[in-house]
Amino acid sequence: MASRKSHTVVGGDTLWAIARANNTTVEKLIELNPKFKNNPNLIRVGQTVTLPTVKGASAGWATDFFGNA
């Protein structure tokens, strides 16, 4: 099962920080969010950033070190 997540930009966010926090790259975020392609340094509070699909994740559930819910 795959789960698509998103992130709502807050003050101080950068694509680099959002990518790092979500174990992905700025390049992948731009691929999923073409609105950032022309100027990836210009993101605004309140914008939604689509994040990569997380395989095997259940939205809203935490897992332990071994992936058990």
PyRosetta script that sets phi, psi and omega in degrees:
from pyrosetta import init, pose_from_sequence

init()
pose = pose_from_sequence("MASRKSHTVVGGDTLWAIARANNTTVEKLIELNPKFKNNPNLIRVGQTVTLPTVKGASAGWATDFFGNA")
pose.set_psi(1, 138.4)
pose.set_omega(1, 179.7)
pose.set_phi(2, -115.3)
pose.set_psi(2, 144.5)
pose.set_omega(2, -179.1)
pose.set_phi(3, -126.9)
pose.set_psi(3, 124.8)
pose.set_omega(3, 178.5)
pose.set_phi(4, -92.2)
pose.set_psi(4, 128.6)
pose.set_omega(4, 179.6)
pose.set_phi(5, -113.0)
pose.set_psi(5, 164.8)
pose.set_omega(5, 173.2)
pose.set_phi(6, -141.2)
pose.set_psi(6, 164.6)
pose.set_omega(6, 179.7)
pose.set_phi(7, -131.0)
pose.set_psi(7, 133.1)
pose.set_omega(7, 174.8)
pose.set_phi(8, -95.4)
pose.set_psi(8, 124.1)
pose.set_omega(8, -176.1)
pose.set_phi(9, -64.3)
pose.set_psi(9, 133.5)
pose.set_omega(9, 174.8)
pose.set_phi(10, -119.3)
pose.set_psi(10, 166.0)
pose.set_omega(10, 179.9)
pose.set_phi(11, -52.8)
pose.set_psi(11, 133.0)
pose.set_omega(11, 179.0)
pose.set_phi(12, 91.6)
pose.set_psi(12, -10.3)
pose.set_omega(12, 178.6)
pose.set_phi(13, -67.6)
pose.set_psi(13, 147.8)
pose.set_omega(13, 169.5)
pose.set_phi(14, -132.5)
pose.set_psi(14, 158.5)
pose.set_omega(14, 176.4)
pose.set_phi(15, -60.8)
pose.set_psi(15, -37.0)
pose.set_omega(15, 178.9)
pose.set_phi(16, -60.2)
pose.set_psi(16, -46.2)
pose.set_omega(16, -178.9)
pose.set_phi(17, -66.9)
pose.set_psi(17, -39.6)
pose.set_omega(17, 178.2)
pose.set_phi(18, -64.9)
pose.set_psi(18, -43.3)
pose.set_omega(18, 178.5)
pose.set_phi(19, -61.1)
pose.set_psi(19, -48.3)
pose.set_omega(19, -178.8)
pose.set_phi(20, -60.2)
pose.set_psi(20, -42.9)
pose.set_omega(20, -178.5)
pose.set_phi(21, -67.7)
pose.set_psi(21, -18.7)
pose.set_omega(21, -177.2)
pose.set_phi(22, -116.8)
pose.set_psi(22, 21.3)
pose.set_omega(22, 175.5)
pose.set_phi(23, 52.0)
pose.set_psi(23, 48.1)
pose.set_omega(23, 178.0)
pose.set_phi(24, -141.6)
pose.set_psi(24, -168.1)
pose.set_omega(24, -178.8)
pose.set_phi(25, -119.9)
pose.set_psi(25, 159.9)
pose.set_omega(25, 175.0)
pose.set_phi(26, -60.7)
pose.set_psi(26, -39.8)
pose.set_omega(26, 179.9)
pose.set_phi(27, -58.6)
pose.set_psi(27, -42.5)
pose.set_omega(27, 179.0)
pose.set_phi(28, -66.5)
pose.set_psi(28, -40.1)
pose.set_omega(28, 178.2)
pose.set_phi(29, -62.9)
pose.set_psi(29, -40.5)
pose.set_omega(29, 178.8)
pose.set_phi(30, -66.7)
pose.set_psi(30, -38.2)
pose.set_omega(30, 176.9)
pose.set_phi(31, -59.6)
pose.set_psi(31, -41.5)
pose.set_omega(31, -179.1)
pose.set_phi(32, -81.3)
pose.set_psi(32, -17.7)
pose.set_omega(32, -176.0)
pose.set_phi(33, -133.3)
pose.set_psi(33, 75.4)
pose.set_omega(33, -175.5)
pose.set_phi(34, -59.0)
pose.set_psi(34, -17.0)
pose.set_omega(34, 178.5)
pose.set_phi(35, -61.6)
pose.set_psi(35, -18.9)
pose.set_omega(35, -179.7)
pose.set_phi(36, -95.6)
pose.set_psi(36, -3.3)
pose.set_omega(36, -173.1)
pose.set_phi(37, -61.9)
pose.set_psi(37, -44.6)
pose.set_omega(37, -176.9)
pose.set_phi(38, -66.6)
pose.set_psi(38, -35.0)
pose.set_omega(38, 179.4)
pose.set_phi(39, -150.6)
pose.set_psi(39, 86.1)
pose.set_omega(39, -177.8)
pose.set_phi(40, -65.3)
pose.set_psi(40, -11.6)
pose.set_omega(40, 177.8)
pose.set_phi(41, -86.7)
pose.set_psi(41, -5.2)
pose.set_omega(41, -178.2)
pose.set_phi(42, -109.7)
pose.set_psi(42, 91.4)
pose.set_omega(42, 173.1)
pose.set_phi(43, -121.3)
pose.set_psi(43, 149.3)
pose.set_omega(43, -174.3)
pose.set_phi(44, -118.9)
pose.set_psi(44, 146.4)
pose.set_omega(44, 175.4)
pose.set_phi(45, -54.4)
pose.set_psi(45, 132.7)
pose.set_omega(45, 178.7)
pose.set_phi(46, 96.7)
pose.set_psi(46, -17.1)
pose.set_omega(46, 176.9)
pose.set_phi(47, -66.8)
pose.set_psi(47, 150.8)
pose.set_omega(47, 176.6)
pose.set_phi(48, -101.7)
pose.set_psi(48, 131.3)
pose.set_omega(48, 177.5)
pose.set_phi(49, -110.7)
pose.set_psi(49, 119.4)
pose.set_omega(49, 176.0)
pose.set_phi(50, -75.3)
pose.set_psi(50, 133.0)
pose.set_omega(50, -179.0)
pose.set_phi(51, -104.1)
pose.set_psi(51, 158.8)
pose.set_omega(51, 180.0)
pose.set_phi(52, -61.6)
pose.set_psi(52, 155.1)
pose.set_omega(52, 176.7)
pose.set_phi(53, -64.4)
pose.set_psi(53, 137.1)
pose.set_omega(53, 176.9)
pose.set_phi(54, -107.8)
pose.set_psi(54, 110.9)
pose.set_omega(54, -177.9)
pose.set_phi(55, -73.6)
pose.set_psi(55, 134.9)
pose.set_omega(55, 176.0)
pose.set_phi(56, 78.9)
pose.set_psi(56, 7.4)
pose.set_omega(56, -178.3)
pose.set_phi(57, -91.9)
pose.set_psi(57, 146.1)
pose.set_omega(57, 172.4)
pose.set_phi(58, -110.8)
pose.set_psi(58, 117.2)
pose.set_omega(58, -177.4)
pose.set_phi(59, -55.6)
pose.set_psi(59, 131.2)
pose.set_omega(59, 175.5)
pose.set_phi(60, 88.6)
pose.set_psi(60, -3.9)
pose.set_omega(60, -178.5)
pose.set_phi(61, -112.3)
pose.set_psi(61, 132.8)
pose.set_omega(61, 176.6)
pose.set_phi(62, -87.0)
pose.set_psi(62, 154.4)
pose.set_omega(62, 175.3)
pose.set_phi(63, -124.2)
pose.set_psi(63, 157.9)
pose.set_omega(63, 176.9)
pose.set_phi(64, -86.1)
pose.set_psi(64, -173.0)
pose.set_omega(64, -176.8)
pose.set_phi(65, -55.3)
pose.set_psi(65, -32.0)
pose.set_omega(65, -176.5)
pose.set_phi(66, -94.6)
pose.set_psi(66, 5.2)
pose.set_omega(66, 178.5)
pose.set_phi(67, 86.8)
pose.set_psi(67, 10.2)
pose.set_omega(67, 179.2)
pose.set_phi(68, -84.9)
pose.set_psi(68, 136.2)
pose.set_omega(68, 179.9)
pose.set_phi(69, -75.3)
pose.dump_pdb("model.pdb")
